[in-house]
Amino acid sequence: MRVTVWNEYRHELKNPVVAEIYPNGIHNAIGDPLKEQGFAVRTATLDEAEHGLTDEVLNDTDVLIWWGHIAHGDVSDEVVEKVIQRVWSGMGLIVLHSGHFSKVFKKLMGTGCDLKWREANERERLWVVDPTHPIVSGIGEYIELEHEEMYGEHFDIPAPDELVLVSWFQGGEVFRSGCTFRRGSGKIFYFRPGHETHPTYHHAQVQQVIANAVRWAKSTQGPTPVRGNAKPLERLETEAVN
């Protein structure tokens, strides 16, 4: 399975706290555990040509993982459209944390994707609300993160096709933290945790959810839809209309 991990890769170059937590970049912190599980992983970052998402890369990607935060506006509309078309044609997409405000996610959702937030280093408990879903296979009842950024409802997204995880925060808020959607032939999973100043992507259960989501999001090749003007399969008996 071919996975591309996309990261804007700006925080790690500007913020020493982030650089200490993710010395090789958030993209490699996400990608390396996937390699250990046998996935074929490449990474791409914002400042590469075409943001690292050339036609060749996208056409060779089964599942794209997206992390962005401070540079959503720097992503070219042309690349955004290419990513969206690949999703419609069957590429899986996993959007992490503040990627909820990315151009790609907002266009696929058709909503503003806004929410409440607070940086207070508080505890987050992500409760599994659909224990039968393959994305949470092997996770148990919940994931507990000692320190995270709070995201709170109302989250301005369409009603998810499936709600897999709901977060509770120490300050009292709750949030739909694991949501699936389908767009065309593509599967999308939004997964909330992952603020850059916390070691969230080093957490074993978080890594497992991402790996499970990659397996879930991979396209299952069915028949190619046929659209447009179609000839009848059977002979049609027509009568002249006077």
TAKA-V227521 format. One record per helix or strand. SS is the DSSP state (2 for helix, 1 for strand). FROM is the first residue (numbers start at 1). LEN is the number of residues. Records with the same first field share a line. If there is no record, write none. Layout:
SS=FROM-LEN  FROM-LEN
This chain:
1=2-6  40-6  63-5  92-5  116-13  142-11  162-8  174-10  186-6
2=11-4  16-6  26-11  49-4  55-5  72-3  77-12  97-5  103-7  134-3  200-3  204-14
